[in-house]
Amino acid sequence: MSAEEAFDQHVEVVAHARALLPAAQRVSQAIVHAYTGGGRVYTFGNGGSSADAAHFAEELIGRYKRERRPLPAQSLSVDSSALTCIANDYSYDEVFERQVRGFVREGDVVVGFSTSGRSPNVVRGLAAARELGAVTVLFGGGTGGAAAEHADVALVVPSESTARVQELHVLLLHVILEEVDRWAAG
């Protein structure tokens, strides 16, 4: 694929993804509601989606654009000791589910990132979070896969291209962060 084709594809996906803005606003509202009630935000994903999950959490605990208090958020993708312990002692499919069961409480928000929506560990993590009474969010692509079945809000980018999906995930998480940041600073 040429650079021009990649840009054209990106522009086309962005135009179709505009329909996800109401869902992104619901995610912002769910996060604000969780924080108002003393809740937390947990994120996770694999590979590039792990990086997006960490990015989302660090912008909440640090800051996005405004000086404000730190907001409790944690990426369950970044603790290599926990990940390798759970993968070794149980299975890689359980690395997020087990952490969710250890940390997540009713009223928290749990955000899974999966470009396909088919990653077993993301599916199981979202299912466990929903079972525990958390609000579940999927940043997905294509059809959303099995993970969408366990998401209260699914931000599913209308593309099968991993690159295009990840590009839109970053845009959408920034849209959400803008709203949460404005609330926290206000």
C-alpha positions as CSV (number, residue, x, y, z in Angstrom):
1,M,0.0,0.0,0.0
2,S,1.4,3.4,-0.9
3,A,1.5,6.3,1.5
4,E,-1.3,8.0,-0.5
5,E,-3.5,4.9,-0.3
6,A,-2.9,4.8,3.5
7,F,-3.9,8.4,3.9
8,D,-7.0,7.9,1.7
9,Q,-8.0,4.9,3.7
10,H,-7.5,6.8,7.0
11,V,-9.7,9.7,5.8
12,E,-12.4,7.3,4.7
13,V,-12.4,5.5,8.1
14,V,-12.5,8.8,10.0
15,A,-15.5,9.9,8.1
16,H,-17.4,6.7,8.9
17,A,-16.1,6.7,12.6
18,R,-17.8,10.1,13.2
19,A,-20.9,8.0,14.1
20,L,-19.0,6.8,17.2
21,L,-19.0,10.2,18.9
22,P,-22.2,9.6,20.9
23,A,-20.7,6.4,22.2
24,A,-17.5,8.2,23.1
25,Q,-19.6,10.7,25.0
26,R,-21.3,7.9,26.9
27,V,-17.8,6.6,27.9
28,S,-16.8,10.0,29.1
29,Q,-20.0,10.2,31.2
30,A,-19.5,6.7,32.6
31,I,-15.9,7.6,33.7
32,V,-17.0,10.9,35.3
33,H,-19.8,9.0,37.1
34,A,-17.4,6.4,38.3
35,Y,-15.0,9.0,39.7
36,T,-17.8,10.9,41.3
37,G,-18.7,7.7,43.2
38,G,-15.1,6.9,44.2
39,G,-14.5,4.4,41.4
40,R,-11.5,3.7,39.3
41,V,-10.7,3.1,35.6
42,Y,-8.8,-0.1,34.5
43,T,-7.5,-0.7,31.0
44,F,-5.9,-3.5,29.1
45,G,-5.0,-4.9,25.7
46,N,-2.3,-6.8,23.8
47,G,0.5,-5.4,21.7
48,G,-0.3,-2.0,20.2
49,S,-3.6,-2.2,22.0
50,S,-1.6,-2.6,25.3
51,A,0.2,0.7,24.4
52,D,-3.2,2.4,23.8
53,A,-4.5,1.0,27.1
54,A,-1.4,2.3,28.9
55,H,-1.7,5.7,27.2
56,F,-5.3,6.0,28.3
57,A,-4.6,5.2,31.9
58,E,-1.5,7.4,32.1
59,E,-3.4,10.4,30.8
60,L,-5.9,10.0,33.6
61,I,-3.5,9.5,36.4
62,G,-1.2,12.2,35.1
63,R,-3.0,14.8,33.1
64,Y,-4.2,15.3,29.6
65,K,-4.2,19.1,28.9
66,R,-5.1,20.8,32.2
67,E,-3.6,20.9,35.6
68,R,-5.9,18.9,37.9
69,R,-5.9,16.2,40.5
70,P,-4.7,12.7,39.5
71,L,-7.6,10.4,38.6
72,P,-7.3,6.8,39.7
73,A,-6.5,4.7,36.6
74,Q,-4.4,1.6,36.0
75,S,-3.4,-0.4,32.9
76,L,-3.5,-4.1,33.6
77,S,-1.2,-4.6,30.6
78,V,2.0,-3.2,32.0
79,D,2.9,-5.2,35.1
80,S,5.2,-7.8,33.6
81,S,5.5,-9.8,36.8
82,A,1.7,-10.1,37.2
83,L,1.3,-10.9,33.5
84,T,4.0,-13.6,33.4
85,C,3.0,-15.1,36.7
86,I,-0.6,-15.5,35.6
87,A,0.3,-16.7,32.1
88,N,2.7,-19.3,33.6
89,D,0.6,-20.5,36.5
90,Y,-2.8,-20.4,34.7
91,S,-2.8,-19.3,31.0
92,Y,-2.3,-16.2,28.9
93,D,-6.1,-16.2,28.3
94,E,-6.5,-15.4,32.0
95,V,-4.0,-12.5,32.4
96,F,-6.6,-9.8,32.5
97,E,-9.5,-11.7,34.0
98,R,-7.5,-12.6,37.1
99,Q,-6.4,-9.0,37.6
100,V,-9.9,-7.8,37.1
101,R,-11.2,-10.2,39.7
102,G,-8.5,-8.9,42.1
103,F,-8.9,-5.1,41.6
104,V,-12.3,-4.2,40.0
105,R,-15.3,-3.3,42.1
106,E,-18.8,-2.4,41.2
107,G,-19.0,1.1,39.8
108,D,-15.6,1.0,38.2
109,V,-15.0,1.4,34.5
110,V,-13.1,-1.3,32.7
111,V,-11.8,-0.6,29.2
112,G,-10.6,-3.3,26.9
113,F,-8.7,-2.6,23.6
114,S,-8.7,-5.2,20.9
115,T,-8.5,-4.4,17.2
116,S,-10.3,-7.6,16.3
117,G,-12.4,-8.0,19.4
118,R,-11.4,-11.7,19.4
119,S,-8.5,-11.7,21.8
120,P,-9.6,-14.4,24.4
121,N,-7.9,-12.5,27.3
122,V,-9.7,-9.3,26.5
123,V,-13.0,-11.1,26.1
124,R,-12.6,-12.8,29.4
125,G,-11.4,-9.6,31.2
126,L,-14.5,-7.7,30.0
127,A,-16.8,-10.6,30.9
128,A,-15.4,-10.7,34.4
129,A,-15.7,-7.0,34.8
130,R,-19.3,-7.0,33.8
131,E,-20.0,-9.9,36.2
132,L,-18.5,-7.7,39.0
133,G,-20.8,-4.8,38.2
134,A,-18.3,-2.5,36.4
135,V,-19.2,-0.5,33.3
136,T,-17.4,-2.2,30.4
137,V,-16.0,-0.5,27.3
138,L,-14.5,-2.0,24.2
139,F,-12.3,-0.1,21.8
140,G,-12.5,-2.6,18.9
141,G,-12.5,-2.8,15.1
142,G,-14.3,-4.7,12.4
143,T,-17.5,-6.2,13.9
144,G,-16.3,-5.9,17.5
145,G,-16.0,-9.7,17.8
146,A,-16.9,-11.6,20.9
147,A,-15.6,-8.8,23.1
148,A,-18.5,-6.5,22.0
149,E,-20.9,-9.0,23.6
150,H,-19.4,-8.1,27.0
151,A,-19.2,-4.3,26.5
152,D,-21.8,-1.8,27.8
153,V,-20.3,0.6,25.3
154,A,-18.5,-0.6,22.2
155,L,-16.4,1.9,20.2
156,V,-16.0,-0.3,17.1
157,V,-14.0,1.3,14.3
158,P,-15.5,0.3,10.9
159,S,-12.3,-1.2,9.5
160,E,-10.5,-4.5,9.3
161,S,-7.1,-2.7,9.0
162,T,-5.2,-2.9,12.3
163,A,-3.4,0.3,11.5
164,R,-6.6,2.3,10.8
165,V,-8.3,0.9,13.9
166,Q,-5.5,1.8,16.1
167,E,-5.3,5.3,14.6
168,L,-9.0,5.9,15.4
169,H,-8.6,4.4,18.9
170,V,-6.1,7.1,19.7
171,L,-8.4,9.8,18.4
172,L,-11.4,8.4,20.3
173,L,-9.4,8.1,23.6
174,H,-8.3,11.7,23.2
175,V,-11.9,12.8,22.6
176,I,-12.9,11.0,25.8
177,L,-10.0,12.4,27.8
178,E,-10.9,15.9,26.7
179,E,-14.3,15.6,28.3
180,V,-13.0,13.9,31.5
181,D,-10.2,16.4,31.8
182,R,-12.6,19.4,31.4
183,W,-14.8,17.9,34.2
184,A,-11.8,17.2,36.5
185,A,-10.3,20.6,36.1
186,G,-13.7,22.4,36.4
